[in-house]
Amino acid sequence: MSNRAGGGAGIPAAASALFCVALFAFLYWNYPFDGMIISDSWYWYLYDAGEFRWPTSVRGDGDWKPQPYTPDWTALVTRRGLMPVMVMLIDHLVIGDKRVFLNLVCLLVLAANVALFGYIVWRIVGAQRLYPIMFAAMLFPFAAGSHFWQHLVLNNLAVTFFLASLALFLRVLLAEPFTYRGINGLTIGLSLGCYWTSILIVDYAIFMSPLYLYLALCRADGGGALLSRIRFANARSAVAMAYVGLTGLAVVLFSKDAPTVLAYSGKLAELASKVDSPTTLIAPVAAVGHAVLYYLSAAIFNSVGLILQPAVQLWRDGAVLFESAWVAPAVLLLAGSATVLWFLAHHDRAPAPGPASREAPTGSPMVFGLLWAVLAYLPFASSFGYPRVVGLTADRINILALWGVAVVAGVLGHRLFVSRCCGTIARASAFAVGVFLISAILISNLFIQKEYYVEVYKKERQLALLILENRLTPPSDGHKPVVILDRARKLVYPREKLMTAVSQPQVIEKALGLLGFVVDRFFLDEYVTSSYHLNGIMMFGCCPGAAPSTIFGYAKLYGLDYVPVYTIDKTFRFGEDPERYRLGYEYSNILSHRQGEVNWVDYPKQDYDLQVIEIGESFFRLRGSLEYSTRATVEIS
């Protein structure tokens, strides 16, 4: 593989940059930069003045109420310890309108990630494969939220620090002669610091350290793809082991605060009792079975699913492409440009003469990409919380793995082009048509995803303002409203489906029930934790119990009086007596020491009117209108 730093890299690099800029311009044209405040984004708007607040106890007792927060050194050894620090830092850097600033920060972080990944690909895989890999990364269809959700700027920052760490490591790894003294030592220290920072923001990269070791071993082995002459006793491998050490340190520090398989021991014991089998047998079977099914799902959706799922989305919601006269022509223009750039990027396939064309032995690009994806998915494969890698809310699952998948897809595309499509005009034409169709489908899919996120923002804001301004159901004189949101179609949680399946009396019924559960959980169902969502994008908070905090954020943002708002979901609890209403949510987080308790809040009837708003199902469909009815009684099924 050639790693040309000279003129040979110019055309692929220029093609990649041009495509990325054009795609960003298309997706963010008419984007509501002064908005896009949905669900978890609310906390950005609490700190315009006064002390900084953060829901510090969310992992401990499930209390989402923001508390005064002051950073201390424990943030450097705590899972997600740097997340509030990053929010505080960004908050202090705000210039002008906070909403516009935050959306621009999101875009800047995305651009930085693309640039860092492009540098890594160029150093490891070579210039000739640069454009196909960047093409696959930019059009990856299962990380929508990382593009269009303010909240995920923190998740994207975690990826930024990991990519920066890997880029700095490569700068030292490929140096000749290798030394970890002087400037190289400082670079290694900075790389290790970036890796640890990434883990402390959000721990997506916690198991990525073997990737550094693989690169170091391949470099020491002279570039052998299968490490035929493994040399552990060398300076490069010793440096890489420092990253492995950081992974071990993170696992030890975070073992009690991470949703791994071990955290579900109580649920596994319950499952074992349902099937009348010992927990020691059921627990490992469930854990291994989940991991196998998870990676199977990842393999399917990151191969044929990369095209099939967007094609289904286009078939279902393609009408939105024709709502504006410019969108469909822009999609065709972008797809055509992407196809032309593919051929331009491969026009000069001969290595550039001279020392600039020397090899950079870092192993097989395919193995590198596969290892990246497998390691990035590992934290989720070891947890029952994130079963499915596809869907509008699967952004966190794919936010780091997508880059490894892009390497594999890009390398395969490059091989197909070089080996099969350059011999005759007919083959080249067929390949061009294929690239054009794939580009059109994936670009259309990204636009539809953007429309979903924009619509969620508009609908959530619309309903929040109607409630806060008392325009839906004005309370009686002298009373304040307490609002409960309801919808007819409730979410059935995976645990309920599983317990129903294993509780069947007949073996065949158990088997069919388990099969249906597996198919739904790993291949069909959206990953959602609340009944209130638009095609998987949650409204009024990321999960049951977050609605009061979300509405509090809107009240703070728009300078309105706060109205308590609850959503009827699995963990919602209600009670009343002649003097008061009692509303709250049961703590269901398995990591919380208060699991099973209810955070009751009392509302005296002499001060509050209870209002139940049942939202029509059209509200939860793309382009559907807000239809609702009101009642004064709470009905919990």
C-alpha positions as CSV (number, residue, x, y, z in Angstrom):
1,M,0.0,0.0,0.0
2,S,1.4,3.4,-0.9
3,N,1.3,6.2,1.6
4,R,2.3,9.1,-0.5
5,A,2.8,12.4,1.2
6,G,3.6,14.1,-2.1
7,G,1.7,14.9,-5.2
8,G,0.1,11.5,-5.4
9,A,-2.2,12.3,-2.5
10,G,-3.4,15.6,-4.0
11,I,-6.3,14.4,-6.2
12,P,-7.8,11.9,-3.6
13,A,-7.5,14.4,-0.8
14,A,-9.0,17.2,-2.9
15,A,-11.9,14.9,-4.0
16,S,-12.5,13.9,-0.4
17,A,-12.5,17.4,0.9
18,L,-14.8,18.6,-1.9
19,F,-17.3,15.9,-1.3
20,C,-17.4,16.5,2.5
21,V,-17.9,20.2,2.1
22,A,-20.7,19.7,-0.5
23,L,-22.5,17.2,1.7
24,F,-22.3,19.4,4.8
25,A,-23.6,22.3,2.8
26,F,-26.6,20.3,1.6
27,L,-27.5,18.8,5.0
28,Y,-27.2,22.1,6.9
29,W,-28.9,24.4,4.3
30,N,-32.0,25.9,6.0
31,Y,-31.0,24.1,9.2
32,P,-32.6,25.8,12.2
33,F,-29.3,26.9,13.9
34,D,-31.3,29.1,16.3
35,G,-33.2,26.0,17.5
36,M,-32.7,22.2,17.6
37,I,-33.3,22.0,21.3
38,I,-34.7,18.6,21.8
39,S,-34.9,16.3,24.8
40,D,-31.5,16.0,26.4
41,S,-30.3,19.4,25.1
42,W,-32.2,21.2,27.8
43,Y,-29.3,21.4,30.2
44,W,-27.3,23.7,27.9
45,Y,-29.8,26.5,28.7
46,L,-29.8,26.5,32.5
47,Y,-26.7,28.5,33.1
48,D,-27.1,32.0,31.7
49,A,-26.3,33.5,35.1
50,G,-25.5,32.3,38.6
51,E,-23.8,29.1,39.6
52,F,-23.3,26.2,37.3
53,R,-25.7,23.3,37.9
54,W,-25.6,19.6,36.9
55,P,-27.6,16.5,37.6
56,T,-24.7,15.0,39.5
57,S,-26.6,12.2,41.2
58,V,-28.1,10.7,38.1
59,R,-25.9,7.6,38.3
60,G,-26.2,7.3,42.0
61,D,-29.9,7.7,43.0
62,G,-31.6,8.6,39.7
63,D,-32.3,12.3,40.7
64,W,-32.3,14.4,37.5
65,K,-32.7,17.7,39.3
66,P,-29.7,19.9,38.6
67,Q,-27.5,20.6,41.7
68,P,-24.7,23.2,42.2
69,Y,-21.6,21.7,40.7
70,T,-17.9,22.6,41.2
71,P,-15.3,20.5,39.3
72,D,-12.7,18.7,41.4
73,W,-9.9,16.2,40.8
74,T,-12.3,13.3,41.1
75,A,-13.5,14.2,37.6
76,L,-10.2,12.7,36.3
77,V,-11.0,9.3,37.7
78,T,-14.7,9.1,37.4
79,R,-16.8,7.6,34.6
80,R,-18.1,10.5,32.5
81,G,-16.4,12.8,35.0
82,L,-15.4,15.3,32.3
83,M,-18.9,15.5,30.8
84,P,-20.1,18.3,33.1
85,V,-16.7,20.0,32.9
86,M,-17.0,20.1,29.1
87,V,-20.5,21.5,29.4
88,M,-19.2,24.2,31.8
89,L,-16.3,25.0,29.5
90,I,-18.5,25.4,26.4
91,D,-21.0,27.4,28.4
92,H,-18.3,29.9,29.3
93,L,-17.1,30.1,25.7
94,V,-20.6,31.1,24.3
95,I,-20.5,34.1,21.9
96,G,-23.8,35.7,20.9
97,D,-27.0,33.6,20.8
98,K,-26.3,30.3,22.7
99,R,-28.5,28.2,20.4
100,V,-26.6,29.4,17.3
101,F,-23.3,29.0,19.0
102,L,-24.0,25.4,20.2
103,N,-25.2,24.3,16.8
104,L,-22.0,25.8,15.2
105,V,-19.9,24.0,17.8
106,C,-21.6,20.7,16.8
107,L,-20.8,21.4,13.2
108,L,-17.2,22.3,14.0
109,V,-16.7,19.2,16.0
110,L,-18.1,17.0,13.2
111,A,-15.7,18.8,10.7
112,A,-12.7,18.2,13.1
113,N,-13.6,14.5,13.3
114,V,-13.8,14.1,9.5
115,A,-10.4,15.9,9.2
116,L,-8.7,13.8,11.9
117,F,-10.1,10.6,10.4
118,G,-8.9,11.6,6.9
119,Y,-5.4,12.1,8.3
120,I,-5.4,8.7,10.0
121,V,-6.7,7.0,6.8
122,W,-4.0,8.7,4.8
123,R,-1.2,7.6,7.1
124,I,-2.4,4.0,7.5
125,V,-4.2,3.0,4.4
126,G,-2.8,5.3,1.8
127,A,-3.9,8.0,-0.5
128,Q,-5.5,5.8,-3.2
129,R,-8.1,4.5,-0.8
130,L,-8.7,7.8,0.9
131,Y,-11.8,8.9,-1.1
132,P,-13.7,5.6,-1.0
133,I,-13.2,5.4,2.7
134,M,-14.3,9.1,3.3
135,F,-17.2,8.5,1.0
136,A,-18.4,5.5,3.2
137,A,-17.8,7.4,6.4
138,M,-19.7,10.6,5.4
139,L,-22.7,8.6,4.1
140,F,-22.9,6.1,7.0
141,P,-26.6,5.9,7.6
142,F,-26.8,4.8,11.3
143,A,-25.4,7.8,13.2
144,A,-28.0,10.5,12.5
145,G,-28.2,11.9,16.0
146,S,-24.5,12.7,16.0
147,H,-25.2,15.1,13.1
148,F,-28.5,16.7,14.2
149,W,-28.7,16.6,18.0
150,Q,-27.1,19.3,20.2
151,H,-26.8,16.9,23.1
152,L,-24.4,14.7,21.2
153,V,-21.7,17.3,20.8
154,L,-20.3,15.8,24.0
155,N,-20.4,12.3,22.4
156,N,-18.7,13.7,19.3
157,L,-16.1,15.4,21.5
158,A,-15.3,12.0,23.0
159,V,-14.7,10.7,19.5
160,T,-12.6,13.8,18.6
161,F,-10.2,13.2,21.5
162,F,-9.9,9.5,20.5
163,L,-9.1,10.4,16.9
164,A,-6.6,13.0,18.0
165,S,-4.9,10.5,20.3
166,L,-4.7,7.9,17.4
167,A,-3.4,10.6,15.0
168,L,-0.7,11.7,17.4
169,F,0.3,8.1,18.1
170,L,0.7,7.5,14.4
171,R,2.9,10.5,14.0
172,V,5.3,9.0,16.5
173,L,4.8,5.3,15.3
174,L,5.8,6.0,11.7
175,A,8.8,8.2,12.6
176,E,12.2,6.9,11.6
177,P,14.2,6.4,13.7
178,F,11.7,5.7,16.4
179,T,12.4,7.3,19.8
180,Y,10.2,8.3,22.7
181,R,12.6,11.1,23.8
182,G,12.2,14.8,23.1
183,I,9.4,15.9,21.0
184,N,8.2,12.3,20.4
185,G,7.9,11.8,24.2
186,L,5.8,15.0,24.5
187,T,3.6,13.8,21.6
188,I,3.1,10.3,23.2
189,G,2.2,12.0,26.5
190,L,-0.3,14.2,24.7
191,S,-1.8,11.2,22.9
192,L,-2.2,9.3,26.1
193,G,-3.9,12.4,27.6
194,C,-6.3,12.6,24.7
195,Y,-7.2,8.9,25.0
196,W,-7.9,9.2,28.8
197,T,-9.9,12.4,28.2
198,S,-12.0,10.7,25.6
199,I,-12.8,7.9,28.0
200,L,-13.6,10.3,30.8
201,I,-16.1,12.3,28.7
202,V,-18.0,9.2,27.4
203,D,-16.3,5.8,27.6
204,Y,-16.9,4.7,24.0
205,A,-13.2,4.2,23.4
206,I,-12.6,2.2,26.7
207,F,-11.6,-1.0,24.8
208,M,-9.9,0.6,21.8
209,S,-6.3,0.2,23.1
210,P,-5.6,-3.1,21.3
211,L,-5.9,-1.1,18.1
212,Y,-2.7,0.9,19.1
213,L,-1.0,-2.4,20.0
214,Y,-1.9,-3.9,16.6
215,L,-0.4,-1.0,14.7
216,A,2.7,-1.1,16.8
217,L,3.2,-4.8,16.3
218,C,2.6,-4.5,12.6
219,R,5.2,-1.7,12.4
220,A,7.7,-3.8,14.3
221,D,6.9,-6.8,12.1
222,G,7.6,-4.9,8.9
223,G,4.0,-4.6,8.0
224,G,2.9,-8.2,8.1
225,A,-0.8,-8.4,8.0
226,L,-0.9,-11.6,10.1
227,L,2.0,-10.7,12.4
228,S,4.1,-13.6,11.2
229,R,7.1,-12.5,13.3
230,I,5.6,-11.0,16.4
231,R,8.0,-8.7,18.2
232,F,6.6,-7.6,21.6
233,A,10.0,-6.6,22.9
234,N,10.4,-3.3,21.1
235,A,10.0,0.3,21.9
236,R,6.9,0.8,19.8
237,S,5.0,-2.1,21.4
238,A,6.1,-0.9,24.9
239,V,4.5,2.5,24.2
240,A,1.3,0.9,22.9
241,M,1.1,-1.2,26.1
242,A,0.6,2.1,28.0
243,Y,-2.8,2.5,26.2
244,V,-3.7,-1.0,27.2
245,G,-2.8,-0.1,30.7
246,L,-5.2,2.9,30.6
247,T,-8.0,0.5,29.5
248,G,-7.3,-1.7,32.4
249,L,-7.3,1.3,34.8
250,A,-10.6,2.4,33.4
251,V,-12.2,-1.0,33.7
252,V,-11.1,-1.1,37.4
253,L,-12.3,2.4,38.2
254,F,-15.6,2.2,36.4
255,S,-16.6,-1.4,37.0
256,K,-19.3,-0.4,39.6
257,D,-20.7,2.4,37.5
258,A,-21.0,0.9,34.0
259,P,-24.0,-0.9,32.6
260,T,-22.1,-4.1,31.8
261,V,-23.4,-7.7,31.9
262,L,-22.4,-7.8,35.6
263,A,-24.7,-5.0,36.5
264,Y,-27.7,-7.1,35.3
265,S,-27.1,-9.9,37.8
266,G,-30.5,-9.3,39.6
267,K,-32.4,-9.5,36.3
268,L,-30.5,-12.6,35.2
269,A,-31.5,-14.3,38.5
270,E,-35.1,-13.3,37.8
271,L,-34.8,-14.8,34.3
272,A,-33.4,-18.0,35.7
273,S,-36.3,-18.4,38.1
274,K,-38.8,-18.0,35.3
275,V,-37.2,-20.9,33.3
276,D,-36.5,-22.9,36.5
277,S,-32.8,-23.1,35.9
278,P,-29.7,-22.2,38.0
279,T,-28.4,-18.6,37.6
280,T,-24.9,-19.9,37.1
281,L,-26.1,-21.6,33.9
282,I,-28.5,-18.9,32.6
283,A,-26.2,-15.9,33.3
284,P,-23.3,-17.0,31.0
285,V,-25.7,-18.3,28.4
286,A,-27.6,-15.0,28.3
287,A,-24.4,-12.9,28.3
288,V,-22.7,-14.9,25.5
289,G,-25.9,-15.2,23.5
290,H,-26.4,-11.4,23.7
291,A,-22.9,-10.7,22.5
292,V,-23.2,-13.2,19.6
293,L,-26.6,-11.8,18.5
294,Y,-25.3,-8.2,18.9
295,Y,-22.3,-8.8,16.6
296,L,-24.5,-10.7,14.2
297,S,-26.9,-7.7,14.1
298,A,-23.9,-5.4,13.6
299,A,-22.5,-7.5,10.8
300,I,-25.8,-7.6,8.9
301,F,-26.6,-3.9,9.2
302,N,-23.1,-2.9,8.4
303,S,-23.1,-4.9,5.2
304,V,-26.3,-5.4,3.2
305,G,-28.1,-3.2,5.8
306,L,-26.0,-0.2,4.8
307,I,-28.1,0.0,1.6
308,L,-31.2,-2.0,2.4
309,Q,-32.2,0.0,5.5
310,P,-31.8,3.5,3.8
311,A,-33.7,2.2,0.8
312,V,-36.6,1.2,3.0
313,Q,-36.5,4.6,4.7
314,L,-36.5,6.2,1.3
315,W,-39.5,4.1,0.1
316,R,-41.5,5.1,3.3
317,D,-40.7,8.8,3.6
318,G,-39.3,9.7,0.1
319,A,-42.1,12.2,-0.4
320,V,-40.3,14.8,1.8
321,L,-37.7,15.1,-0.9
322,F,-40.3,16.7,-3.2
323,E,-41.7,19.2,-0.7
324,S,-39.1,21.8,-1.9
325,A,-38.2,22.2,-5.5
326,W,-34.5,22.2,-4.9
327,V,-34.0,19.1,-2.7
328,A,-34.4,16.3,-5.3
329,P,-32.2,18.0,-7.9
330,A,-29.6,18.7,-5.2
331,V,-29.6,15.0,-4.3
332,L,-29.1,14.0,-8.0
333,L,-26.4,16.6,-8.4
334,L,-24.5,15.5,-5.3
335,A,-24.8,11.8,-6.3
336,G,-23.5,12.6,-9.8
337,S,-20.6,14.7,-8.3
338,A,-19.7,11.9,-5.9
339,T,-19.6,9.4,-8.8
340,V,-17.3,11.7,-10.9
341,L,-15.1,12.3,-7.9
342,W,-14.7,8.6,-7.4
343,F,-13.2,8.3,-10.9
344,L,-11.1,11.4,-10.5
345,A,-9.7,10.1,-7.2
346,H,-8.6,6.9,-8.9
347,H,-7.4,8.5,-12.1
348,D,-3.7,8.4,-11.1
349,R,-3.0,4.9,-9.8
350,A,0.7,4.7,-10.4
351,P,2.9,5.4,-7.3
352,A,4.7,8.7,-7.4
353,P,8.4,8.4,-8.0
354,G,11.0,9.0,-5.3
355,P,11.2,8.7,-1.6
356,A,7.6,10.1,-1.1
357,S,6.2,6.8,-2.4
358,R,7.9,4.5,0.2
359,E,5.6,2.1,2.1
360,A,4.3,2.7,5.6
361,P,3.9,-0.8,7.0
362,T,1.0,-0.7,9.4
363,G,-0.7,-4.0,8.6
364,S,-3.7,-4.9,6.5
365,P,-6.3,-2.1,6.1
366,M,-9.1,-4.7,6.3
367,V,-7.9,-6.1,9.6
368,F,-7.4,-2.6,10.9
369,G,-10.9,-1.6,10.0
370,L,-12.5,-4.8,11.3
371,L,-10.5,-4.6,14.6
372,W,-11.6,-0.9,15.0
373,A,-15.3,-1.8,14.5
374,V,-15.2,-4.9,16.8
375,L,-13.5,-3.0,19.6
376,A,-15.8,0.0,19.3
377,Y,-18.9,-2.2,19.5
378,L,-17.5,-4.2,22.5
379,P,-18.8,-1.9,25.3
380,F,-22.4,-2.4,23.9
381,A,-22.0,-6.1,23.3
382,S,-21.1,-6.5,27.0
383,S,-24.3,-4.6,28.0
384,F,-28.0,-5.5,27.6
385,G,-28.9,-1.8,27.2
386,Y,-28.1,-1.3,23.5
387,P,-29.1,-4.3,21.4
388,R,-29.6,-2.9,18.0
389,V,-27.1,-0.9,15.9
390,V,-29.6,0.6,13.4
391,G,-32.2,3.3,13.8
392,L,-32.3,7.1,14.3
393,T,-31.4,6.7,18.0
394,A,-28.5,4.3,17.5
395,D,-26.1,7.2,17.1
396,R,-24.2,6.4,20.3
397,I,-23.7,2.8,19.3
398,N,-22.2,3.6,16.0
399,I,-20.5,7.0,16.8
400,L,-17.1,5.4,17.1
401,A,-17.6,2.1,15.2
402,L,-18.7,3.8,12.0
403,W,-15.1,4.9,11.2
404,G,-13.9,1.3,11.3
405,V,-16.8,0.2,9.2
406,A,-16.0,2.9,6.7
407,V,-12.4,1.6,6.4
408,V,-13.7,-1.9,5.5
409,A,-16.4,-0.6,3.1
410,G,-14.0,1.8,1.4
411,V,-11.2,-0.7,1.0
412,L,-13.7,-3.2,-0.5
413,G,-15.1,-0.6,-2.9
414,H,-11.6,0.4,-4.0
415,R,-10.7,-3.3,-4.7
416,L,-13.8,-3.8,-6.7
417,F,-13.1,-0.7,-8.7
418,V,-9.5,-1.5,-9.4
419,S,-9.9,-5.3,-10.1
420,R,-13.3,-5.4,-11.9
421,C,-14.3,-2.0,-13.3
422,C,-11.3,-0.6,-15.1
423,G,-10.9,-3.0,-18.0
424,T,-13.7,-1.9,-20.3
425,I,-16.1,1.0,-20.8
426,A,-19.1,-1.3,-20.1
427,R,-17.7,-2.3,-16.7
428,A,-16.8,1.3,-15.8
429,S,-20.2,2.5,-16.8
430,A,-21.9,-0.2,-14.7
431,F,-19.8,0.7,-11.8
432,A,-20.6,4.4,-12.2
433,V,-24.3,3.7,-12.3
434,G,-24.0,1.6,-9.1
435,V,-22.1,4.4,-7.3
436,F,-24.6,6.9,-8.4
437,L,-27.6,4.9,-7.2
438,I,-25.9,4.1,-3.8
439,S,-25.0,7.8,-3.4
440,A,-28.5,8.9,-4.2
441,I,-30.1,6.5,-1.7
442,L,-27.7,7.3,1.1
443,I,-27.8,11.1,0.6
444,S,-31.6,11.0,0.5
445,N,-31.6,9.0,3.7
446,L,-29.5,11.6,5.5
447,F,-31.8,14.3,4.4
448,I,-34.9,12.4,5.6
449,Q,-33.1,11.8,8.9
450,K,-32.5,15.5,9.2
451,E,-36.2,16.2,8.6
452,Y,-37.1,13.8,11.4
453,Y,-34.8,15.6,13.9
454,V,-36.0,19.1,12.8
455,E,-39.7,18.0,13.2
456,V,-39.1,16.5,16.6
457,Y,-37.6,19.8,17.7
458,K,-40.5,21.8,16.3
459,K,-43.1,19.4,17.8
460,E,-41.5,19.2,21.2
461,R,-41.1,23.0,21.4
462,Q,-44.7,23.6,20.2
463,L,-46.2,21.4,22.9
464,A,-43.9,22.7,25.6
465,L,-44.8,26.3,24.9
466,L,-48.5,25.5,24.7
467,I,-48.3,24.0,28.2
468,L,-46.0,26.7,29.7
469,E,-48.3,29.5,28.3
470,N,-51.4,27.7,29.6
471,R,-53.0,27.6,26.2
472,L,-54.1,24.0,26.2
473,T,-56.1,23.8,29.4
474,P,-56.1,27.0,31.4
475,P,-56.3,26.3,35.1
476,S,-59.1,27.8,37.3
477,D,-58.6,31.1,39.0
478,G,-55.8,31.1,41.6
479,H,-54.6,27.6,40.7
480,K,-51.6,26.3,39.0
481,P,-51.6,23.4,36.5
482,V,-50.0,20.0,36.9
483,V,-50.0,18.4,33.4
484,I,-49.8,14.7,32.6
485,L,-49.2,13.6,29.0
486,D,-50.6,10.4,27.7
487,R,-50.9,8.5,24.4
488,A,-52.8,5.4,23.5
489,R,-49.9,3.4,22.0
490,K,-47.6,2.6,24.9
491,L,-44.1,1.1,24.7
492,V,-43.7,-2.5,25.7
493,Y,-40.3,-2.9,27.3
494,P,-38.0,-5.7,26.1
495,R,-37.9,-7.3,29.6
496,E,-41.7,-7.6,29.5
497,K,-41.5,-9.4,26.1
498,L,-38.8,-11.7,27.4
499,M,-40.6,-12.6,30.6
500,T,-43.8,-13.2,28.8
501,A,-42.0,-15.5,26.4
502,V,-40.2,-17.6,29.0
503,S,-43.4,-17.8,31.1
504,Q,-45.3,-19.8,28.4
505,P,-46.3,-23.3,29.6
506,Q,-45.3,-25.2,26.5
507,V,-41.8,-25.7,25.2
508,I,-42.8,-24.8,21.7
509,E,-44.5,-21.7,22.9
510,K,-41.4,-20.7,24.8
511,A,-39.2,-21.3,21.8
512,L,-41.4,-19.2,19.5
513,G,-41.7,-16.5,22.0
514,L,-37.9,-16.3,22.5
515,L,-37.4,-16.3,18.7
516,G,-39.9,-13.4,18.3
517,F,-38.1,-11.5,21.2
518,V,-34.7,-12.0,19.6
519,V,-35.9,-10.9,16.1
520,D,-37.6,-7.8,17.5
521,R,-34.9,-6.8,19.9
522,F,-31.9,-7.2,17.6
523,F,-33.3,-6.7,14.1
524,L,-36.6,-4.8,14.1
525,D,-37.4,-2.7,17.1
526,E,-36.1,0.9,17.5
527,Y,-34.0,1.5,20.6
528,V,-36.3,3.6,22.7
529,T,-36.9,4.0,26.4
530,S,-40.1,6.0,26.3
531,S,-43.5,5.8,24.6
532,Y,-43.1,9.5,23.4
533,H,-41.0,9.4,20.3
534,L,-41.0,10.0,16.6
535,N,-39.6,7.0,14.7
536,G,-37.3,6.3,17.7
537,I,-36.3,9.9,18.5
538,M,-37.4,10.6,22.0
539,M,-39.5,13.6,23.1
540,F,-39.5,15.2,26.5
541,G,-36.3,13.6,27.7
542,C,-34.3,10.5,26.9
543,C,-36.3,8.2,29.2
544,P,-39.3,8.0,31.6
545,G,-38.9,10.5,34.4
546,A,-37.0,13.1,32.3
547,A,-40.1,15.1,31.2
548,P,-40.1,17.5,34.3
549,S,-36.5,18.4,33.7
550,T,-37.0,18.9,30.0
551,I,-39.9,21.2,30.5
552,F,-37.9,23.0,33.2
553,G,-35.3,23.7,30.5
554,Y,-37.8,25.2,28.1
555,A,-39.2,27.4,30.9
556,K,-35.8,28.6,31.7
557,L,-34.9,29.2,28.1
558,Y,-38.1,31.2,27.3
559,G,-38.4,33.0,30.6
560,L,-41.8,31.4,31.5
561,D,-43.1,30.0,34.8
562,Y,-42.4,26.4,35.2
563,V,-45.3,23.9,34.9
564,P,-44.8,20.4,36.3
565,V,-45.2,17.9,33.4
566,Y,-45.2,14.1,33.6
567,T,-45.6,11.4,31.0
568,I,-47.6,8.2,31.6
569,D,-45.1,5.4,31.0
570,K,-44.0,2.2,32.6
571,T,-42.3,3.9,35.7
572,F,-44.9,6.6,36.2
573,R,-46.8,6.4,39.5
574,F,-49.9,8.3,40.6
575,G,-51.9,8.6,43.8
576,E,-54.3,11.0,45.4
577,D,-56.3,11.7,48.6
578,P,-58.8,14.4,49.5
579,E,-56.0,16.9,50.1
580,R,-53.4,16.3,47.4
581,Y,-52.2,14.7,44.2
582,R,-49.1,12.5,44.4
583,L,-47.0,12.1,41.2
584,G,-43.6,10.5,40.6
585,Y,-41.5,8.0,38.9
586,E,-40.1,4.8,40.2
587,Y,-36.3,4.5,40.1
588,S,-35.7,1.7,37.6
589,N,-32.0,2.2,36.9
590,I,-30.2,-1.0,37.8
591,L,-27.2,1.0,38.9
592,S,-29.2,3.1,41.4
593,H,-29.2,2.1,45.1
594,R,-32.7,3.6,45.2
595,Q,-34.1,1.1,42.6
596,G,-37.7,0.4,43.3
597,E,-38.3,3.6,45.3
598,V,-40.6,6.3,44.0
599,N,-39.7,10.0,44.0
600,W,-43.1,11.3,45.1
601,V,-44.0,14.9,44.7
602,D,-47.1,16.2,46.4
603,Y,-49.4,18.9,44.8
604,P,-52.0,20.3,47.2
605,K,-55.5,20.4,45.6
606,Q,-56.1,23.8,47.0
607,D,-53.3,25.1,44.8
608,Y,-53.2,22.9,41.7
609,D,-55.5,21.6,39.0
610,L,-54.7,18.3,37.5
611,Q,-54.9,18.2,33.7
612,V,-54.4,15.1,31.5
613,I,-53.6,15.7,27.8
614,E,-54.0,12.6,25.6
615,I,-51.9,13.2,22.4
616,G,-53.2,11.8,19.2
617,E,-51.1,9.3,17.3
618,S,-50.7,11.6,14.3
619,F,-48.3,13.7,16.4
620,F,-45.9,10.8,16.5
621,R,-45.7,10.5,12.7
622,L,-43.6,12.5,10.3
623,R,-45.6,15.5,9.1
624,G,-48.5,14.6,11.4
625,S,-50.4,17.3,13.2
626,L,-51.0,17.9,16.9
627,E,-54.3,16.4,17.9
628,Y,-55.2,16.1,21.5
629,S,-58.0,15.7,24.0
630,T,-58.1,16.6,27.7
631,R,-59.6,14.9,30.8
632,A,-59.3,15.3,34.5
633,T,-58.7,11.7,35.5
634,V,-55.6,9.5,35.3
635,E,-55.9,6.1,33.6
636,I,-52.9,3.8,34.0
637,S,-53.2,0.4,32.4
